[in-house]
Amino acid sequence: MALETRKSPLLVAIVGPTATGKSHLAIEVAKRFNGEVVSCDSTAVYKGFDIGTDKLSISERQGVPHHLIDVVDGSCNYSAAQYAQDATAAINNITERGRLPIVAGGSGLYYRALTRGLFDGPGRDGQIRTRLIRIATKRGVEYLHRLVERVDPVSARRIQQRDEQRLIRALEVYYLTGRTLTEHFDSTQSPIESYDVITLGLHLSLEEIFRRVRERVNEQFRRGIIDEIKSLLDGGLSRDSHPFGGLVYRQVLEHLDGARDESATRELIARENRRYARRQLIWFRKEPNLHWISVAGEHPDAFQQAVTVLQARLC
């Protein structure tokens, strides 16, 4: 593949719901087309958050360089805007070295920030935030999610029900500007607009995704997710740190606090992951020009379908 002779630089993205094999397919595509992987995962950027994010080990990466994994400490609050900036820099660097950048992951917000851009939102409003925090304390974070759902159902589908920070921001922007986050996003410009983006989406049946989710949750506990979280806390990381609000980590923290036993915690994590997978499917189905692959990323057919799509676009 003569990347250097193209009028527009090429970028491949591999997206889709959780537990569909995106990382595996990205590695196979990278090996075939001289590529490097740019992670698109909102929690994998944090150091030490390994098991709950299913980070691939160095050996599992099979010599393929990976970017935007383990780049910030857990005490930081890494944003979609920062991701778009860092991912753009990584993509440009990979391209300048004559290699193929491959963005892979399931964070719809991060993917959209990269491919469509983010708006320069209003500054924080202390009064609004104080009022929303009081509402969350009194009525629960889920109530904030219902408020977002009323005014901005698209954002409500991509923001987890207990992600208090992002829910507050969505409502804050709406109250300050009179426009939803979705409306603002629709009028933005991508930082990689000069690239020819080919997006592949992994799409399995919900039954298959649910089966894979349950297997992965059991594997995470077998690998020691509880000990990983205890180690992070023992190292001085606050339980209020942003990555602890993500799937798996939040539920295990609640288990450590005595909210439920391990069996119930496993079931809750699987259930929340199933809901998340549904939201991801809804999100990515709205993406234009996405090429769906209806087998898991580990399946040989997934690689063959990916190669067919890429070669057709390169002719």
C-alpha positions as CSV (number, residue, x, y, z in Angstrom):
1,M,0.0,0.0,0.0
2,A,1.6,3.2,-1.2
3,L,0.5,5.6,1.6
4,E,3.0,8.2,0.5
5,T,1.4,8.6,-3.0
6,R,-2.1,9.4,-1.7
7,K,-3.5,12.9,-2.1
8,S,-5.1,12.6,1.3
9,P,-3.4,10.7,4.2
10,L,-5.3,7.6,5.2
11,L,-6.7,6.8,8.6
12,V,-8.4,3.6,9.6
13,A,-10.8,3.5,12.6
14,I,-12.1,0.3,14.2
15,V,-15.1,0.9,16.5
16,G,-18.0,-0.9,18.0
17,P,-19.6,-2.1,21.2
18,T,-17.6,-3.5,24.1
19,A,-16.3,-7.1,24.0
20,T,-16.3,-7.4,20.2
21,G,-12.6,-7.9,19.6
22,K,-11.6,-4.4,18.3
23,S,-8.1,-4.6,19.7
24,H,-7.4,-7.9,18.1
25,L,-8.6,-6.8,14.7
26,A,-6.6,-3.6,15.0
27,I,-3.4,-5.6,15.6
28,E,-4.0,-7.8,12.6
29,V,-4.7,-4.8,10.3
30,A,-1.6,-3.1,11.6
31,K,0.6,-6.1,10.9
32,R,-0.8,-6.4,7.4
33,F,-0.6,-2.7,6.5
34,N,2.4,-1.5,8.4
35,G,0.3,0.3,11.0
36,E,0.3,1.6,14.5
37,V,-2.7,1.6,16.9
38,V,-4.1,4.7,18.6
39,S,-6.3,3.7,21.5
40,C,-9.8,5.3,21.7
41,D,-10.7,4.3,25.3
42,S,-11.5,6.8,27.9
43,T,-10.1,4.8,30.8
44,A,-7.2,3.0,29.2
45,V,-5.3,6.4,29.1
46,Y,-4.9,6.0,32.9
47,K,-1.9,4.3,34.4
48,G,-2.6,1.4,36.6
49,F,-6.2,0.8,35.4
50,D,-5.3,-2.4,33.5
51,I,-7.6,-5.3,34.2
52,G,-10.9,-3.4,34.2
53,T,-10.0,-1.9,30.8
54,D,-8.7,-5.2,29.3
55,K,-5.4,-3.5,28.3
56,L,-3.3,-5.8,26.1
57,S,0.0,-6.8,27.5
58,I,3.2,-5.9,25.6
59,S,3.4,-9.5,24.3
60,E,-0.2,-9.5,23.2
61,R,0.4,-6.4,21.1
62,Q,2.7,-8.5,19.0
63,G,5.2,-5.8,18.3
64,V,2.6,-3.3,17.1
65,P,3.2,0.1,18.6
66,H,0.2,1.4,20.6
67,H,-0.5,5.0,21.5
68,L,-2.5,6.8,24.2
69,I,-2.4,3.9,26.7
70,D,-1.0,4.7,30.2
71,V,-0.4,8.3,29.4
72,V,-1.8,10.0,32.6
73,D,-2.0,9.3,36.3
74,G,-5.3,8.3,37.8
75,S,-5.5,11.6,39.7
76,C,-5.9,13.5,36.4
77,N,-9.2,14.3,34.7
78,Y,-8.5,13.4,31.1
79,S,-11.1,14.9,28.7
80,A,-12.3,14.3,25.2
81,A,-10.8,17.6,24.1
82,Q,-7.4,16.5,25.4
83,Y,-7.8,13.1,23.7
84,A,-8.6,14.8,20.3
85,Q,-5.5,16.9,20.7
86,D,-3.2,14.0,21.7
87,A,-4.7,11.5,19.2
88,T,-4.2,14.1,16.3
89,A,-0.6,14.5,17.3
90,A,-0.1,10.7,17.4
91,I,-1.9,10.2,14.0
92,N,0.2,13.0,12.4
93,N,3.4,11.5,13.7
94,I,2.5,8.0,12.5
95,T,1.6,9.3,9.1
96,E,4.8,11.4,8.8
97,R,6.8,8.2,9.3
98,G,5.1,6.5,6.4
99,R,3.0,4.2,8.5
100,L,-0.8,3.7,8.8
101,P,-2.6,5.1,11.9
102,I,-5.4,2.8,13.2
103,V,-7.7,4.3,15.8
104,A,-9.4,1.5,17.8
105,G,-11.8,1.6,20.7
106,G,-15.4,2.0,21.8
107,S,-15.5,5.5,23.3
108,G,-18.1,7.2,21.1
109,L,-17.4,10.6,22.6
110,Y,-13.6,10.4,22.0
111,Y,-14.2,9.1,18.5
112,R,-16.5,11.9,17.6
113,A,-14.2,14.5,19.2
114,L,-11.5,13.3,16.9
115,T,-13.5,12.9,13.7
116,R,-15.9,15.8,14.1
117,G,-14.3,18.1,16.6
118,L,-15.4,19.6,19.9
119,F,-16.8,23.0,20.5
120,D,-15.2,25.6,22.8
121,G,-17.8,25.4,25.6
122,P,-18.7,28.0,28.1
123,G,-16.7,28.3,31.4
124,R,-17.9,26.6,34.5
125,D,-20.7,28.2,36.4
126,G,-20.4,27.7,40.2
127,Q,-24.0,28.3,41.0
128,I,-25.4,25.9,38.4
129,R,-22.9,23.2,39.5
130,T,-23.7,23.7,43.1
131,R,-27.4,23.3,42.4
132,L,-26.9,20.2,40.3
133,I,-24.6,18.6,42.9
134,R,-27.3,19.2,45.5
135,I,-29.9,17.6,43.3
136,A,-27.6,14.5,42.7
137,T,-27.0,14.2,46.5
138,K,-30.7,14.4,47.3
139,R,-32.2,12.5,44.4
140,G,-29.3,10.4,43.0
141,V,-27.0,10.8,40.0
142,E,-29.5,8.8,37.9
143,Y,-31.9,11.7,38.3
144,L,-29.4,14.0,36.5
145,H,-29.3,11.4,33.7
146,R,-33.1,11.7,33.4
147,L,-32.8,15.5,33.2
148,V,-30.2,15.2,30.4
149,E,-32.4,12.6,28.6
150,R,-35.3,15.2,28.5
151,V,-33.3,17.9,26.8
152,D,-30.6,16.0,25.0
153,P,-31.4,12.3,24.4
154,V,-28.4,11.8,22.1
155,S,-26.0,12.8,24.9
156,A,-28.0,10.8,27.4
157,R,-27.3,7.6,25.4
158,R,-23.6,8.1,25.4
159,I,-23.1,9.3,29.0
160,Q,-23.2,6.5,31.6
161,Q,-26.1,6.9,34.1
162,R,-23.7,7.5,37.1
163,D,-21.1,9.7,35.4
164,E,-21.9,12.7,37.5
165,Q,-19.2,15.0,36.0
166,R,-20.3,14.6,32.4
167,L,-23.9,14.8,33.3
168,I,-23.4,18.0,35.1
169,R,-21.4,19.4,32.2
170,A,-24.1,18.5,29.7
171,L,-26.8,20.3,31.8
172,E,-24.5,23.2,32.5
173,V,-23.8,23.8,28.8
174,Y,-27.6,23.6,28.1
175,Y,-28.5,26.0,30.9
176,L,-25.8,28.5,29.9
177,T,-26.2,28.5,26.1
178,G,-29.7,27.3,25.5
179,R,-28.3,24.6,23.1
180,T,-27.5,21.0,23.8
181,L,-24.1,19.4,23.6
182,T,-25.3,17.5,20.6
183,E,-26.2,20.7,18.8
184,H,-22.8,22.2,19.6
185,F,-21.0,19.1,18.4
186,D,-22.9,19.1,15.1
187,S,-21.4,22.5,14.3
188,T,-17.8,21.7,15.0
189,Q,-14.8,21.0,12.8
190,S,-12.6,17.8,12.9
191,P,-8.9,18.2,13.7
192,I,-8.2,15.5,11.2
193,E,-10.4,16.7,8.3
194,S,-7.5,16.4,5.9
195,Y,-7.5,12.6,6.4
196,D,-9.4,10.0,4.3
197,V,-11.1,8.1,7.2
198,I,-12.2,4.5,6.7
199,T,-14.2,3.3,9.6
200,L,-14.9,-0.4,10.3
201,G,-17.5,-1.3,12.9
202,L,-17.7,-4.6,14.7
203,H,-21.3,-5.7,15.1
204,L,-22.3,-9.0,16.8
205,S,-25.8,-10.0,17.9
206,L,-26.7,-8.8,21.4
207,E,-26.9,-12.4,22.6
208,E,-23.3,-12.9,21.5
209,I,-22.1,-9.7,23.0
210,F,-23.8,-10.5,26.3
211,R,-22.1,-13.9,26.3
212,R,-18.7,-12.4,25.7
213,V,-19.3,-9.7,28.3
214,R,-20.1,-12.3,31.0
215,E,-17.0,-14.3,30.1
216,R,-14.9,-11.1,30.3
217,V,-16.2,-10.1,33.7
218,N,-15.4,-13.5,35.1
219,E,-11.9,-13.3,33.6
220,Q,-11.4,-9.8,35.1
221,F,-12.1,-11.2,38.6
222,R,-9.9,-14.2,38.0
223,R,-7.1,-11.9,37.0
224,G,-7.4,-9.9,40.2
225,I,-9.5,-6.8,39.6
226,I,-10.2,-6.5,43.3
227,D,-6.5,-6.5,44.1
228,E,-5.8,-4.0,41.4
229,I,-8.2,-1.5,42.9
230,K,-6.9,-2.1,46.4
231,S,-3.4,-1.5,45.1
232,L,-4.5,1.8,43.5
233,L,-6.1,2.9,46.8
234,D,-3.2,1.8,48.9
235,G,-1.0,3.9,46.6
236,G,-2.8,7.0,47.6
237,L,-5.2,7.4,44.8
238,S,-8.5,9.0,45.9
239,R,-11.7,6.9,45.3
240,D,-13.2,10.1,43.9
241,S,-10.6,10.0,41.0
242,H,-12.2,10.2,37.6
243,P,-11.3,6.7,36.3
244,F,-12.9,5.1,39.4
245,G,-16.2,6.3,38.0
246,G,-16.0,4.0,35.0
247,L,-17.6,0.6,34.4
248,V,-16.1,-2.2,36.5
249,Y,-14.1,0.1,38.8
250,R,-17.2,1.8,40.3
251,Q,-19.0,-1.4,41.0
252,V,-16.0,-3.1,42.5
253,L,-15.4,-0.1,44.8
254,E,-19.0,-0.4,45.9
255,H,-18.4,-4.1,46.6
256,L,-15.4,-3.2,48.8
257,D,-17.6,-0.8,50.7
258,G,-19.9,-3.6,51.5
259,A,-22.7,-2.7,49.1
260,R,-23.0,-6.2,47.7
261,D,-21.2,-9.5,47.6
262,E,-18.9,-10.6,44.8
263,S,-21.4,-12.7,43.0
264,A,-23.9,-9.8,42.9
265,T,-21.1,-7.5,41.8
266,R,-20.2,-9.7,38.9
267,E,-23.8,-9.8,37.8
268,L,-24.2,-6.0,38.1
269,I,-21.0,-5.4,36.1
270,A,-22.3,-7.7,33.3
271,R,-25.7,-6.0,33.3
272,E,-24.2,-2.5,33.1
273,N,-21.9,-3.6,30.3
274,R,-24.9,-5.0,28.4
275,R,-26.6,-1.6,28.7
276,Y,-23.4,0.1,27.7
277,A,-23.1,-2.1,24.6
278,R,-26.6,-1.2,23.6
279,R,-25.8,2.5,23.9
280,Q,-22.6,2.0,21.9
281,L,-24.6,0.3,19.1
282,I,-27.1,3.1,18.9
283,W,-24.2,5.7,18.9
284,F,-22.1,4.1,16.2
285,R,-25.1,3.3,14.0
286,K,-25.5,7.0,13.5
287,E,-22.0,7.4,12.2
288,P,-21.9,8.0,8.4
289,N,-20.0,5.7,6.0
290,L,-19.3,3.0,8.5
291,H,-18.5,-0.5,7.2
292,W,-20.0,-3.1,9.4
293,I,-18.3,-6.4,10.1
294,S,-20.7,-9.0,11.6
295,V,-18.2,-11.3,13.3
296,A,-15.9,-10.9,16.3
297,G,-12.5,-9.3,15.7
298,E,-10.6,-12.5,16.5
299,H,-12.4,-14.4,13.7
300,P,-10.4,-14.8,10.5
301,D,-13.4,-13.5,8.5
302,A,-13.2,-10.2,10.3
303,F,-9.7,-9.6,9.0
304,Q,-10.6,-10.7,5.5
305,Q,-13.6,-8.3,5.4
306,A,-11.4,-5.5,6.7
307,V,-8.8,-6.2,4.0
308,T,-11.5,-6.2,1.3
309,V,-12.8,-2.8,2.4
310,L,-9.4,-1.3,2.7
311,Q,-8.2,-2.6,-0.7
312,A,-11.3,-1.5,-2.4
313,R,-10.8,2.1,-1.1
314,L,-7.2,2.0,-2.2
315,C,-7.8,1.0,-5.8
